[in-house]
Amino acid sequence: MASKKPEWKDSKYADAEGKFKDLNCNDLANWLIRTRNKNKKAIVGSLNQQIVFNRKKNPSYASKMECARNNAMKKLGKK
């Protein structure tokens, strides 16, 4: 079975304008919760996309996104 390459999808929510790189993982989680209207699917989708597209070329950035995802889920009441 051939693996399918992931495709980038733009969000209907506010543009991050560099916040993913500038904010620490806790502040990023708070910003995503606020701008995504506590929509868990949108938050996880945004962060998963960042993880998938950066895990090979920038693993430290990908781990920061995993930290932000974990913090956001914890704050929204899901492990």
GROMACS elastic network, one bead per residue, 0.5 to 0.9 nm:
[ bonds ]
;  ai    aj funct       b0    kb
    6    49     6  0.86673   500
    6    52     6  0.80090   500
    6    53     6  0.81616   500
    7    49     6  0.89590   500
    8    49     6  0.73969   500
    8    53     6  0.84012   500
    9    49     6  0.82573   500
   10    13     6  0.86441   500
   10    46     6  0.89574   500
   11    14     6  0.76870   500
   11    15     6  0.78827   500
   11    42     6  0.81522   500
   11    46     6  0.77066   500
   12    15     6  0.84858   500
   13    16     6  0.88816   500
   13    35     6  0.70018   500
   13    36     6  0.64615   500
   13    42     6  0.86591   500
   14    17     6  0.87701   500
   14    35     6  0.66447   500
   14    36     6  0.80587   500
   15    18     6  0.86176   500
   15    19     6  0.89681   500
   16    19     6  0.52109   500
   16    20     6  0.66520   500
   17    20     6  0.80071   500
   18    21     6  0.55811   500
   18    22     6  0.61681   500
   18    23     6  0.85342   500
   19    23     6  0.55309   500
   19    24     6  0.89623   500
   19    28     6  0.71456   500
   19    31     6  0.86610   500
   20    23     6  0.60506   500
   20    24     6  0.81820   500
   20    25     6  0.85144   500
   20    28     6  0.65909   500
   20    50     6  0.88074   500
   20    65     6  0.80498   500
   21    24     6  0.79672   500
   21    61     6  0.77856   500
   22    28     6  0.86463   500
   23    26     6  0.79271   500
   23    27     6  0.57956   500
   23    28     6  0.54751   500
   24    27     6  0.54533   500
   24    28     6  0.59816   500
   24    29     6  0.85988   500
   24    64     6  0.77277   500
   24    68     6  0.80867   500
   25    28     6  0.50484   500
   25    29     6  0.61306   500
   25    30     6  0.87276   500
   25    64     6  0.58953   500
   25    65     6  0.68199   500
   25    66     6  0.84097   500
   25    67     6  0.58012   500
   25    69     6  0.82153   500
   25    71     6  0.75265   500
   26    29     6  0.51429   500
   26    30     6  0.63898   500
   26    31     6  0.87315   500
   26    67     6  0.78254   500
   26    68     6  0.59776   500
   26    71     6  0.63260   500
   26    72     6  0.79122   500
   27    30     6  0.50637   500
   27    31     6  0.61408   500
   27    32     6  0.86081   500
   27    68     6  0.81629   500
   28    31     6  0.50349   500
   28    32     6  0.61106   500
   28    33     6  0.85612   500
   28    65     6  0.86801   500
   28    68     6  0.62328   500
   28    72     6  0.85687   500
   29    32     6  0.51879   500
   29    33     6  0.61714   500
   29    34     6  0.86512   500
   29    43     6  0.84254   500
   29    67     6  0.86481   500
   29    68     6  0.50368   500
   29    69     6  0.67701   500
   29    70     6  0.84607   500
   29    71     6  0.60943   500
   29    73     6  0.86145   500
   29    75     6  0.85145   500
   30    33     6  0.51682   500
   30    34     6  0.62333   500
   30    35     6  0.86821   500
   30    68     6  0.87376   500
   30    71     6  0.84999   500
   30    72     6  0.69475   500
   30    75     6  0.85142   500
   31    34     6  0.51655   500
   31    35     6  0.60692   500
   31    36     6  0.82825   500
   32    35     6  0.52007   500
   32    36     6  0.55909   500
   32    37     6  0.81002   500
   32    38     6  0.78539   500
   32    42     6  0.87923   500
   32    43     6  0.61890   500
   32    46     6  0.88256   500
   32    72     6  0.78282   500
   33    36     6  0.54093   500
   33    37     6  0.59832   500
   33    39     6  0.72514   500
   33    40     6  0.81117   500
   33    43     6  0.70440   500
   33    72     6  0.68729   500
   33    75     6  0.87339   500
   33    76     6  0.82157   500
   34    37     6  0.54645   500
   34    38     6  0.64695   500
   35    38     6  0.77760   500
   36    39     6  0.55657   500
   36    40     6  0.81271   500
   36    42     6  0.64959   500
   36    43     6  0.65594   500
   37    40     6  0.87300   500
   38    41     6  0.89199   500
   38    42     6  0.84378   500
   38    43     6  0.77969   500
   38    76     6  0.73360   500
   39    42     6  0.54550   500
   39    43     6  0.63133   500
   39    44     6  0.87292   500
   40    43     6  0.51176   500
   40    44     6  0.60027   500
   40    45     6  0.82622   500
   40    72     6  0.83400   500
   40    73     6  0.74788   500
   40    76     6  0.77662   500
   41    44     6  0.53361   500
   41    45     6  0.58748   500
   41    46     6  0.85300   500
   42    45     6  0.50411   500
   42    46     6  0.61018   500
   42    47     6  0.86455   500
   43    46     6  0.52899   500
   43    47     6  0.63270   500
   43    48     6  0.85278   500
   43    69     6  0.75494   500
   43    72     6  0.78157   500
   43    73     6  0.88623   500
   44    47     6  0.51938   500
   44    48     6  0.58160   500
   44    49     6  0.83790   500
   44    69     6  0.63272   500
   44    72     6  0.85113   500
   44    73     6  0.83903   500
   45    48     6  0.51450   500
   45    49     6  0.60637   500
   45    50     6  0.86417   500
   46    49     6  0.53340   500
   46    50     6  0.64730   500
   46    51     6  0.88560   500
   47    50     6  0.50609   500
   47    51     6  0.62019   500
   47    52     6  0.86805   500
   47    62     6  0.88329   500
   47    65     6  0.58110   500
   47    66     6  0.72654   500
   47    68     6  0.76718   500
   47    69     6  0.62909   500
   48    52     6  0.60774   500
   48    53     6  0.85517   500
   48    62     6  0.89672   500
   48    65     6  0.77382   500
   48    66     6  0.79023   500
   48    69     6  0.81041   500
   49    52     6  0.52307   500
   49    53     6  0.61600   500
   49    54     6  0.84921   500
   50    53     6  0.54136   500
   50    54     6  0.60518   500
   50    55     6  0.82099   500
   50    61     6  0.85179   500
   50    62     6  0.67932   500
   50    65     6  0.68655   500
   51    54     6  0.53450   500
   51    55     6  0.55259   500
   51    59     6  0.84350   500
   51    61     6  0.77978   500
   51    63     6  0.75079   500
   51    64     6  0.87489   500
   51    65     6  0.61972   500
   51    66     6  0.71039   500
   52    55     6  0.56816   500
   52    56     6  0.82914   500
   52    62     6  0.77212   500
   53    56     6  0.77106   500
   53    57     6  0.82401   500
   53    58     6  0.89405   500
   53    62     6  0.84021   500
   54    57     6  0.55207   500
   54    58     6  0.52146   500
   54    59     6  0.65210   500
   54    60     6  0.88560   500
   54    61     6  0.69530   500
   54    62     6  0.56995   500
   55    58     6  0.56795   500
   55    60     6  0.79845   500
   55    61     6  0.75921   500
   55    62     6  0.51562   500
   55    63     6  0.79121   500
   56    59     6  0.58959   500
   56    62     6  0.85392   500
   58    61     6  0.55322   500
   58    62     6  0.64954   500
   58    63     6  0.89612   500
   59    63     6  0.61632   500
   59    64     6  0.86058   500
   60    63     6  0.51292   500
   60    64     6  0.62846   500
   60    65     6  0.87806   500
   61    64     6  0.50168   500
   61    65     6  0.63782   500
   61    66     6  0.87787   500
   62    65     6  0.50630   500
   62    66     6  0.63516   500
   62    67     6  0.87215   500
   63    67     6  0.62236   500
   63    68     6  0.86475   500
   64    67     6  0.50073   500
   64    68     6  0.62659   500
   64    69     6  0.86551   500
   65    69     6  0.61099   500
   65    70     6  0.85963   500
   66    69     6  0.50002   500
   66    70     6  0.61704   500
   66    71     6  0.85839   500
   67    70     6  0.51571   500
   67    71     6  0.61552   500
   67    72     6  0.85896   500
   68    71     6  0.50777   500
   68    72     6  0.60454   500
   68    73     6  0.85814   500
   69    72     6  0.51779   500
   69    73     6  0.62033   500
   69    74     6  0.85569   500
   70    73     6  0.52630   500
   70    74     6  0.61199   500
   70    75     6  0.86480   500
   70    78     6  0.89189   500
   70    79     6  0.71805   500
   71    74     6  0.50716   500
   71    75     6  0.61583   500
   71    76     6  0.85823   500
   71    79     6  0.88793   500
   72    75     6  0.51346   500
   72    76     6  0.61237   500
   72    77     6  0.86042   500
   72    78     6  0.86137   500
   73    76     6  0.50008   500
   73    77     6  0.61004   500
   73    79     6  0.58067   500
   74    77     6  0.51644   500
   74    78     6  0.53750   500
   74    79     6  0.54859   500
   75    78     6  0.75285   500
   75    79     6  0.89857   500
   76    79     6  0.87513   500
